[in-house]
């Protein structure tokens, strides 16, 4: 009997190893010429756009270039929906085009959205795309999404180097029931998931418990030490609490009492207790950013508080009432205030929003003048993210209304400045999309989408092997797990259209070409160009993110270069190569056949 049990145990262990499968996506890569010459003479210019990895529903856009200092503040569009200030702006946005794997020529006639020819000069062009053909892939089934437990995605280590595997952190999202249900502190479970782990293996989820009355929003991390994190909660005495904790893997978090006021930064709020459930915080360099948006409809608060990472003291406040408070909306039977309640950092900027409003903004964290802090704002008027736009709406064009969709439970932003939000209660669409200047680009739909709940649309965007969208959309296939966290291929490209320099004479820009041949056996050539002389490294990584070869590490002159990787000593499979030159870096995928 013991022998039978032993054999059975071996068989079960072997079966679990056989069927366990790490998350290794085939990423999307969109590439195009760094510089495109065009004479702006009314003819068509054709731009070859190459898509690898996954097919794309792609949008081509043309923006002004290096004109930001002379633009704004400007408010225009229907109902004045679009505000821009000191940001290059969109002059042309094409309708989405389906691009299969390979090269698709994008044609532009040099005209803007109004059909008028643009002035001769230089323009930035973008191509943004996502996979709308293949069904989303599970990243983890262990972090259950809800509207208040937002995720934080970490792609780089404390020293700034790219993590081999990104990290997803999530608060518990335990809003509680408000009122009497929020009278005493209770335990909240925070989650950590390493992207690339087997999505089905719940034992790989790491947790850390903290104590608080009410818990919602995302986690912020100390830039120099990711074991220290910050949470924004509630103490039920008309105060909000930003608390510093030390992450203890699968244990109880340790409150950092030497920070702030006994481990806390406290600030008063006027909203009723049943609404004091968020909205979390984000961290940028020396600041923890905490919004005070009142979503209840009874208050008129809307501020962004800058708290010192070092000592927990308040540094400054930015008043956002011009964007998130409307007494006219309150008089129309909706809410006076609406947020913000969601934040996402992109460089020195933070994009803001809330589920209860049409409003989204992009804020310059390093602003010197409060009047110039808002870079763009998207209000009612362009359909994307709008509330009460329907012809039969009970409160026509009222923005601050939490009784109508779309419910925008988070806002996220990717490497080139495109931002997106989940769009629930809008039918079988997935998320709304904004261009880098806040121009609305309508709603996008994932493969197999339904009208079910959408709690989160985030992203991994670092030119790494896991780049793509992270979504929690429910559908018939995944409703049993309330969606988990799923991956969808996505990428964007940024280039220049110019009349000033012939293509052959264009100044060198950092660009990395797809290796050729690909797939290959056993050698392949990696081509790239660098804008200025400097140290260049070309490294090869396996699917686990481990560096397995250095193809080049030397000083190179500005211009185009190529190196050859001989993979004779390596097994067949998928590999990634990273080219680094100064502050530039790009990672691409290649396949070795044997």
N, C-alpha and C positions, 0 to 999 in steps of 0.2 A: 504493500500500500504506500509506504514511504517513497519507494522508487517511482510509482505512478505519479504521486504528487510532485516529486522533483521534476519529472519529465514535463508535467503540465505547467509548472512554473517557468521552466526554460522556454516552453512553447509560447506562453503568454508574453514573456519578456521579448522574445524574438519577434513576435507579431507586432508588439507595440513599436519596436524599432523599425520594422518594415513599413508600417503605415504612417508613422510620424513623418511629417513633411514640413520643413522650414519654409517660411515665406520668402520666395525669391522671384520677384516680378520681372517681366520683360518691360523695361521702361520705354517711354516714348521720347524720341529726340527729334526736335525740329531745328533744321539748319538752313541757312540761306547765305547769299553773299554779304560780307560785312559792309561793302560799299557798292552802290549801284549808280551808274552814270545815267543821267536823263537830261535832255536839253530843254524840257518844259516848253515844247513847241506845239503842243496839242496832239502829238502822236501818242501811241500806247507804249508803255515800258513794260517789259515782261521780266518777272523776277522768279527764278527757279527756286522753289521751296522743297526741300527734301525731308521726308518723314520716315523714320525708322522705328522699329519695335512694335508700334501699334498704330492703327489708322486714326485719323483725327478729324473731328469737326473743327475747322480752323477759321479764325477771323483775322483779316488783314486790316491794319490801321496805319494812317499817316499822321504824324504829329509835327508841330513846329519844333525847331532845334535851336537851343541856346538863346531862346527868346524869353525865358521865364522872368527875368528881372524887369522886363517892360510890359508884362501882362498882369492886369488886375489892379485893384480888385474889380471883378466884373461879375454881374449877376444877369443871366439871360435865359432864354428858352421859355416855353409855355409856363405861366405862373411863376416865372423866375426860378425854375427848378435847379439851375446849375450855377454854382458860385465857384470861381477860380481866382487865385491870388498867388502870383510869383510861381507859376508852374507852366511848363510847356503844355499846349493844349491840342486836342484832336481836331484835325481839319477834315479827315475822311475816315469812315468806318464802313467796310464792306459787309455784306450779309455773309453768314457762315457758309463755308465751302467744304464739301466732303473730300478729304485727301486720303487716298489709299497709300500703302507703303510704296516708297519710291519718290519720284520728283513730279511735282505739279507746278505749272507756271501760273503765277498770279499776275494779272494784268491790271495796270492803273493808267488812266488817261490824263493824269495831272490836274484833275478837278476836285473841288471840295464837295462836301455833302449837299451843298446848294446847287451843284452843277456848274460852278464858276471856276475858271482856271486859277490855280494858286500862283503866287509870285515865284519867279525863278530864284533858286538858292539851294539851301540844304534843309533836309527834313529827316526826322527819325521815323523809321517804320518798324512796326511790330507784327509778329504773327503769334497768336495765342491759340492753343488747341487742346482738346481733351478727347478721350476715347469714348465715343457714343455707340460703338458697335459691340464690344465685348462686355459681358456682365462683370460687375465688380468682384474683386477677389478679397477674401477675408484676411485681415491683418491680425486681429485677435477677437476671440469670442468672449473674452474675460472682462472687458470693461463695458458695462452696460450703460448706454447713453441715456441722458435725461436732459431736460431743457436748462437745468441750473448747474450741472456738473461739467463744466467745459474743460477741454484738454489743452495742455501745453506741449508743444513739440520741440524737442531739443536736438539740433543737428550738429552742433560744434561743442568741443570740450572747453574747459575754462581757459586754456591757452590759445583758443581760436582755431585749433586744427579740426578738420572734419572728423566726426565720429564714424567709425566703421559701420555702426548700426544706430540709427536715430532712436531717441527715447520718447515715449508718450507718457505724460503724467496727467492724472485726472483726480480732481477732488471728488468727494462723495456726492455732491449735489443735493445734500439733505436739507431741503428748505424747511422741513417741518410743516406743521399745520397752521402756524401763526397763533397769536393770542395765547390762550392757556396752554397750548401744546409747545410753546417756545419759552417756557418759564425757567427751565433748568438746563445746565450744561449736559451734553451727552457725547457719546463717542462717535467719531466720524472716521471712515476708512478711506485713505487716499491710495491711489494705485499708480504703479509704474510698470510699463511694458516695453521690452526691448524689441524694436522692429526687426524682423527676420526670424524670430522664434516661431515654433509651430503654433499656428493660430488656435488649434484645438486643445492645446495642453495648458489647462488652467493652473497647473502647479508652477508654471513659469511666471505667473503674475506675482510681483512684489508689492507689498502693502506697508503702510505706516499709519498708525492711528493717532488722531489728535482729538482734543476736547473743545467743545464749543456749544453755544446755544443753537445757533443756526449756521449752516455751512453751505455755501454755494460759490460759483465762479471758479476761475482757473487759479493755478498756483504760480507764484513768481519766485525766481531763484537768484541767490546772491551770485553775481557774475564771477567772482573769484573762488567760490566754493559752492558747488551744486548740492552739497549735503544740507545747506541752510536754505529753507524756503519760507515764503510768506503767504498767509491766508487772510482774507478779509471776511469777517463774520459779524456777529451781532451779540450784544450783551443784554438786550431787552430793557435797557434803561434810557432809551432815547439816544443811545450811542452806538457807533459802529467801532469794531475792533480790527485793526490790522495786527496780526500776531506773527512773530518770528519763531520758527521751529527748526529742530535738527532732525533730519530724516534718519530713522532707525529701521533698517531692512526687516520687514515682517515683525516689527515690534511697536512700542509706544514712542511717538515723537517726544522730543525733549524741548520744552519751552526755553527760549534763549533770553533769560531774565536780565542779562547785561545789556540787552538792546532795548531802546525806547524806554517806556515806563513799565518796568517789570516785564519786559518782553512784548509790550504792546504799544501801538500808536492808536489813540482813541479820538474820535471826532463826533460831534453831535449831528443828528439828523432830525428832520421834522416828519418824515413819512411814518405811517402807522406800523405797528409791530408786524402785522401779517404780510407787509411788503418789504421788510428789511432783510432780504434773503440774498443779497449779492452786492455788487456784481463781480467780485474778485479783483485781481490786480495783475499788472505786468511790470517787468523790470527793464530799464534801459540804463546801462552804465551806472551812474551814481544815484539814479532815481527809481523809486517804486511809484508807479502811477495808479492812483485809486480814484475812480469816479464816484460821485455822490448822486447820481441820477435818481430822481424820485419817480417811480413808475405808477404810483398809486392813484394819482389824480387829485390828491388833496394838498400837495405841496408844490413849490415852485423852485426846487433845487436842481441845479445842473452845473457841476464843477468838476474839474480834474485837479486832484491834490497831488503835489510832488513831495514825496517823503524820502528822507535820506536813507540810503541803503546802509551807510556806516553806523548811524546812531539812532535812527528812528524819530528824528525831529522833522517838523514840517518845514519845507524849503519855500514853497510858493503855491498859489492856487490860480487856476485859469478858469474864468467864468465862461461857460458854454450856453448860457441862457438864450442867447440870440438864436441858437440852432435848436435847442431842445425844450424851450418853454414857449407856450402860445396861449395867451388868455383868450384869444379868439376861438381856439379849438375847445377850450373849456366852456365858453359861452354857447358853443354849438352842441354841447352835450357830451363831449369826449373828455380828455384829460388835459390839464394845463401843462404838465411836465411828462417827459417820456424817456429820460435817460441822460447820458449813455449808460449802458449796462454791459456792453461787450467791447473788448479792446484787443488789438493785435499789433505788434511792433514790426516795423519794416525800416531798417536802418535807423535814422534819427526821427522817424515819423511813427505816429500811432493812428490806426484807423479805428473809428468808433461807430457804435450803433446800438440798437436795442430791439427786442422782439415786438415792442409795443408801438413802434413809430415807423414812418416812412424815411426818417432822416439817417444819413450816414455822412461822416466827415473824415478828413485826413488832417491831422494836427502835427505841426513841426514842434517836436519836443524841445528843441534848442532855440525856440523863438526869443527874440529880444524885445519885440513890440507886440503886446497882446492883440492889437488890431490886425496884425499880420500872422498870427499863430495858425489860423485856419487856412490850409492850402487849397482844399476843395470841399464842397458840400453838395450832396445830392438830395433834393427835396422832392415833393410831389410835382409831377408834371411830365415825366418821360416814360412812365409805365413801369420801369425797372424799380422794384421796391416800393411802389406807390401804394397808399391806402386810399380807399373810398374813391377810386377812379372810375368805377362802373357808372354807366348812365343812370341806373336806378338806385345808386347809393343813397342811404338814408341821411348821411352826413357828407355831401359832395366835397371831395378834395380835402377833408380833414385829415391831418397827418398823425396827430397824437391820439390814436384810437386803438386800444388793446382788445377790442371786440371783433376786429376784422383782420384777415390776412393781407399780405404774407407775414407769418410769424418768423422773424429773423433772429433765431436764437444765438447766433454768433456771427462774427465777421472775421475773415482771414485775408491775408495778402501774400502774394508770391514774389519771387526774386525780381521781376521786372515791373512790379507795381500794380498788377491786376488783382482786384479784390473780389470776394464773392461771399454770399450768405445763403444758408438753407432757406428754401421758399416753401413753407408749409401752408396748407389751406388755399393753394392756388391750382389744385388739380394735379395731374400727372406730370409736373415739372419738378426739377431737382434743386436748382440754385439760380440765384440772380448774379449777374456779372457786371463789374465796373471796370472801365479802362483806367490807365494810370493817372488821368486827370479827373476821375469821377464820372466820366461819360457813361450813361447807362447802356449796356449791351444786351438787354433783354434777359429772358430766362433760358436756361440750358437744361437738357433732359438726358439723363443717363439711360443706358440700355436696360430694358425691363422695368422702367420706372412705373410706380403706381401713385395714387393720391394719398398714400399712407403717410404717417408722421416723418418729418425730417428735423432732426435735432441739431445736426452739426455738419458743417462743411469746412474742413481745414486742409492743410497741405504739408507735404515735405518738399522743399524747394531749395536745393543747395548744389545742383549739378552732381548728385550722387546716385548710387545704384538703387535707391528706393523712391526717387522723385515721383510725385503724383499727388492726386487729391485723396484726402481721407474723409469718408462720408459715413453717416449712420442711418442712411435711408432705409426704411422698412419696405418690404415687398413680400409677395407670397412665398418667395424662396427663403427669406430669413426672418420672418415675423416671430418665430419661436424664440429667437434670441434677442428680440427687440433691436436687431440690426447689428450689434457688435460694432467693430470698426472695420471698414472696408476700404480697399484701394482701387483707384481708377487712374489710368495713365493720363498724364497731362504735361505740357511743356510750353515754353514761350521763347521767342527769339527777338532780338533787337538789332537793327542795322541802320544804315544811313543811305538816303537817296540824295545825290548831289549833282549839281551842274558845274561845279567849280573846278573839279579835277577829273581828268580822264581815268577810267578804271585802272589802267595799267600803271598810272602814276599816283594812285591813291596812297595816302600815308598808311603804313602798315598798322593793322589793328590786331588785337589778340583774337585768334581764331584757331580752333582745333578741328581738323577734318576727320571723317570716319576712316578708320584704318582700311587699307586695301592690300590684298584682297580680304574680304570678310564674307563668309567664313574663310579660314586659311589653314594651311598645313605645309611646313611647320613655321614659315616665316611670314611676316606682314609688315607693311610700312605705315608709320604713323606720321602724318603731316600736320604742321601747325605754323602760325605766324605770330610774331611778337612785335609790339609797337616801338620798343626801345631795347637797347642792349642791356643785358643783365644775366644773372644766374637762372638757368632753366633746369627743371627736373622732369623726367618722364618715368613714372612708376606704374607697375602692374599689380593689381590686386585680385584675389580670388573672390568668390561669392560671399565668403564669410567676412570680407573686408580686410583680410590680412595681406600685407605687402609681400609679394613673392618674387619680384624682380625690379631692378632699377635699370632702365634702358639707357638713360642719359642723365647726367648731373654735371653741368659745365656752364661756363660763361659763353653766351652766344650773342651775335650782333643782331640788330633789328632787321626784320624781314621774314622770309619764309624758310622753313627748315623741315627736314624729315629724318626719322631714325627708323631702324629696322629691329624688330624683336624676333629672335630665334627661340621658338617654344619647343625645341626638340626634346628637352628633358621634362616636359610637363604633360599631364594627361589631358584628354579631350574635355571640353566643357566651356562654360561661360566665364570670361574674365573682364576686368575693367581697367582702363588705363587713364591716368590722371596727368595732365600737363600743367605745370606750375611755372609762372614767370612773374616775379615781383608779387604784386597784389592780385594777379589774375590766376584763375584756376578753372579747369573744366575736366569733367570725367565722362568717358564714353564707354560703351560696351562693345565687346568683340567675342567671336566664337571660334574656338580651336577644334578642328576635326582631326581624327586619326583613323 
